[in-house]
Amino acid sequence: MTEKILLIDDDVDTLKLIGLMLQRRGYQITAAQNGAQALAKVESEIPDLIILDVMMPDIDGYEVCRRLRANPKTASIPVIMFTAKTQVGDKVAGFQAGADDYLTKPIHPAELASHVEAILLRSARAREAAPTVAAHTIGFIGCKGGVGTTTLAVNVAVALAQDVAQGKRVIMAELVSGSGGAGLQLGFTRPTGLATLMTRPAEDLDQRLVESHLITHSSGIRLLLASPEPRRGALPAPQTEATIQQLGRLCDYLVFDLGCGLEDAGRAAIKQCRYIVLVAEPQRVSLALAQEMIAQLQAMDVLRDHIGLVLFNRAPSAATVTKSAVEGMLGEVVSVIPAVPELSFQAVEKGVPLYLMQPGNLVSTQIRDLTKLVVSK
């Protein structure tokens, strides 16, 4: 695959000269002439390498680099600072801002090319070694069984594919050892994808094998489904971790249904999640369990603002704790999903996601708003 390099410099002649030289060596080149334009291009194009000038009129190269490193989506992209600033203090400032290399103008083209090759090779080796997931990953956890975790995970995945992230690849995976409900909700009566993968040696779980066990739904999402059969024992950690890695390479958005526990499989997935949605009912037992779950997640170094508490109403409002009371106990509630028992029944009977049953109604609007929120994190 041809590596993409983003050149950031307000000097047009430099952009043309360096760009032409790197193009002749087989690289794909894109350019930006100021810091604001550069940050937008990096976010949308995700280059393999950035060559960054320091002295620019709006946002200087040091600040551009700091912002790139602060953004999880761009933090790992290698940066070569390429500038006329030659003082030792300038170089120190560049490395402190997060640069991987610091080169000064003028430079011989062969020397620049050798640095580019070395940085790209180092970056490729780091990607191969690091157990990270490329997809934007969202985990759904219930504080107890029966609070609507699976329903919400399925419908957020559908909202992603249908509206919020049209054109992007979305996978929803049930990481539970048995009693999987997503397949039954969507009309797949005997799914075996996850269970089959868990029987294979971890080293056999390559991208092709994992993809072969995905089911495509008419809504546009692909699914890795757990068996509906009750099973004993937790998912094996090595197979789970290998499956997570491959799923992350097969999609842009990866939604996990993690059930209602924090077993090894769930912990492995949580490490890869940008955001955790904790689903609870607005009643005393569920909220007490939610409080314990938040404490456990924070003990795993998940920041509180990376945990979104969602209340899934299943009873008349008079029988539930108010949102303001819940927030006084647990912190911000990011969404309240209203009770729609008749519509939920019809959705399951037809094998249609709740989000698609009556587009534009209150529950669909709440799911879409929640989806926009988790994507923004």
N, C-alpha and C positions, 0 to 999 in steps of 0.2 A: 504494500500500500504506500502511495506517495505521501510523505509527511507534509503537513501544512505549517507554514511559518508566517507569523504576523509581524510585519515591520512597522514600528511606531516612531515617526520622526517628522518634525515640521519642515525639514529641508527636503524639497521635492527632488533635487538632484541626488541626494543620498539615497532616497527611496528607489529612484530609477537605477542607480549604479549597483547597489547591493541586491536589489530585487532581480535584475537581469543576471547577475553573476550566480545567484542561488537557483534561479530558474534553469540555467544551463546545466546545473548539477542535478537536475531532476526534481527539485522541490516545488511544491505548489505555494505561490506567494500571494498574500493579501496585505493591504496596507492601511494605515491610519495616520492622520497628520496632527492629531492633538489627543490629549489624555481622555477627554470625554468620549470622543469617537472610538478610541481604542478600547475603553472599558465596555462599551456597547458591543463592539465587534467580538471581543473575547467571549462575552457571555453568549452570543448567538452562534458563533462559529467553532468555539473550543479548538484552537490551534494546537499543534504538537509542540511548538516552540514560539517564544516571543523574543524579538530583538528590539530593545527599548532604549530610546534616547532619553537623557536626563533633562536637558534644557528645552522645555516646551512652554508656550505662553499661558495656557490655562491651568492645567494640572501637571506638575513636574513628574519626571520619571520615578522619583522616590515614592511619591504619594500613589502613583498608579500601581507600583509594585506592592505597596502595603495593602491597597484595596484588593488586589488580586489574591494576596495571601489570606486576607480576612474572609473571602468568599469561598465556602466549601466546594462550589462548582468549579472554581478556577485555581484553587490553592496549590494544586500539584503540577500545574503547567510550568515547565522550566523557563526561566527568564535570563537572557544575556543582556546586561546593560552595555550599550555601545555609545560612547560619548567623548566629547573633547575635554571633559574635566579630568585632569590627570593627577591631582594631588592625592596623597595618601588618605587624607580625611574624606575626600570624595568617594574613594573606593570603599572605605570602611562604612560610610553612610549607605552605599549601594548594597553591600552585603547585609547590613543590619535591616534594610528594608525588605530583604528576602531574595535578592538576586542570586542566581546560581553561578554566574560568571560575570566578569567586568572587563571590558575591552575598551581601549582608547583609540580615538581617531587621530591620524590616519592609520590604517592597518592594511597589510598586504592581503589581497583576496584569498590566497591559499591559506594564510593563517586563520582568517575568519572562518573559512570553510572547515578547517580542521577542528576548531572549537565547536562549530555547529554539529558536526558529525559526532564528536565526543559527548556532547550534552544529550543529543537525541539517543545515542546508544545507552548512556547511563539511565536515561528516563525509561527506555524500553525495558531494560533489565529490572528496574525498580517496580514497574507495573507487573511484570511477570512474577516477581517475588512477593509482592504485597497482597494480602488477602482482603482486597477491597472490592466493592460492588460499584459498577459504573452507573447503574440506573438510579434515578431518584426513588428512594425506598421509604415506604410508609408502613408502619406496623399498627395493627389493631389488636388490643388486648381487652378482654372482659374482666371485670373484677369478680364475677362469678358466672356460672353457666346460665344461659337463658336470658341474657340482657340485650340481645340483638347484635352481638359483635360480628357474627358472620354476615348477617343481613346488611349491616352498615359497610363492611369491607367490600362485599360484592357490589353494592350500589355506588360506592365512591369510585371503584374501578370502572364501572359502566359510565358514570358521569365524566370521568377522565377521557375515556375513548370517544364518547358521543359529543361532548361540548367543550370541556375545559382544556383538553390537550388534543384536539383533533389532529389526525395525521401522525400521532406518536404511537409507539408500540406499548401496549399495557398488558401486564401479566398479573393475575391474582393467584396467590398460592396459599393453600391451607397447610399450615405447619402444625398439624395435630395428629396424634398417633392413631386415632380411630374416631368413630362417630362423627365423621365429616358431614356437614349439612349443606355446604354450598352447592354441590352437585345435585342434591335432591331438590333444592330450591329452583334450580335452573332446568330441571327435567332430565338430568343424567342419573340414571338409577343405579348403575354399578361401576362407578369410577374406581380405578385401581392405580392411577399414575404414581402418586406419592408412595403408596405401599410397595409397589414394584421396585421403584428406585431405591428404597431403603433396604432391599434385600441384596443389592449389588455391592461389590467392593467399592470403597470410596474412589480408588484410583481409576475405576472404569467409568465414572460418571463424567464423561466429557460433554461438550455442548450438544453434539448431535444426539446422544442418547437421551439427555434431559429433554431436549426439544421434542423428541419423538413421543414423549408421554404427556405433552400439552394437548388440551382440548380447545378448539376454537368455538366461541359462542357467537351467535348471530349479532350481538350487540357490538362486536369488534374486539372484545377482550379475549385473551387466551388464559386458560386455567390449568393449574396443577392441583388436582383434587385429592383429598384424603378419602379413604374408604369409609362408607357409612357403618361398617361393622365395628362393634365395640372391640377394642384390642387392649391387651395388657402391655405395660412397659412403655418407656419413653422412646422417642425417635433416637436412633443412634447418632451421636454427635458428628463423627467424621463424615458420614453420608449426608447428613443435613447441611453441614458447612460446604461440602463440595457442590451440592445441589444449589445452594444459595448463590455461590460464585457463578455458576453457569447461567442461572436465571438472570442474574444481573447483567450478563453480556447479551442477553436475547431481547432486551426491551429498554424503553426509555423510562417507564414508570413501573415499579414493582410494589404491589400491595400484598402484605402478609396478613392472614388471619392467624393469630398466635394463640387462639383459645383463651383460657382463663388461668393459665399457670405460668410459672417462670422456670420451666425445666431447661436442660442444657440446650435443646434445639431453639427454644424461644430466646435464650440469652445470646446465642450465636447470631440470630437474626437481629436482635435489638442493637447489637454492636454496629450493624450496617445501616440502621434506620436513621434518616434525617429527622423524622418526627414520629412520635408515638401517640396514637389516639386511644385513650382509655375510656371504655364505654361502661356506664353505670346507670342504674335506675334511680330515680329520685326518691328512694325510701331508705330507712335507717340501716338495714343490714348491708345492702349494696354499697352505701356510702362509707360505712365503716371499713368494708373490704377495699374500697377504692383508696381510702386514706393509707391503708397498709401497702397497697400496690405502688402508690406514688413514692412512699418511703423506700421501698425495695428498688424501684427504678433509679431514684436519686443515689442510692448506695452503689449502683452500677455506673455512676458518673453520668447519668442522663440528666441534663439540666431541666429545671422545672418548666422553663418556657419552651422546651422541646416536647412537652407532654400536654396534649390537648384533651381536656375533660369534656366528654359529650354525655348528655343525659338523654336516655332513650325512654320515653314515656310509654308505659304499657297499661296504665290505669288512669281513671278519671283524675283530673287535676286536684280535686278536693282530697284525694287519698294520698297525695304525694307531698314531699318537701319542696318548698319554693326554691326557685333559682337563686335568689338573694341569700337564702339561708345556706344553700349548698356552697356558694362562693365564700361565705363567712367561715365555713368549715374547711374547704379544700382549695380555695383560690378560684381563679377565673374559669367559668364554664364557656367553652368556645361555641357550643351549639346545643340546641334542644330539639330533638326529633319528636314530633307530635305522635300521639297514638292514632293509628288508622287501621283498626283490626279487620274491618271488612275488606279494605283495599289490599291489605297484606295477605288475607286469605285468598282473594282472587288471584294475586300475583303468583302465589305458590301453586295454586291449582292449574294455572296456565303456563307455569315455568318461565315467567317473564319477570325481569328485575322490577322491583317496586318503583324505581326511578323512571321507568318507561311506561308505567301503567297509565298515569295521567300527567303528562308533562305540563309543567306550569302550576300544578297545585302546591299547597304549602309544604308537604313533605319533600317533593322533588326540589323545590326551591331551597329548602334547608340543606338537603344533601349536596346540591350544586354549590351553595355558599361554603359549606364545609370543605368541599373538594378544592375550591379556589384557595382556601386558607392553607390547607396542607401542602399544596403545590408551591405556595409562596415561601414556605419555610426552608 
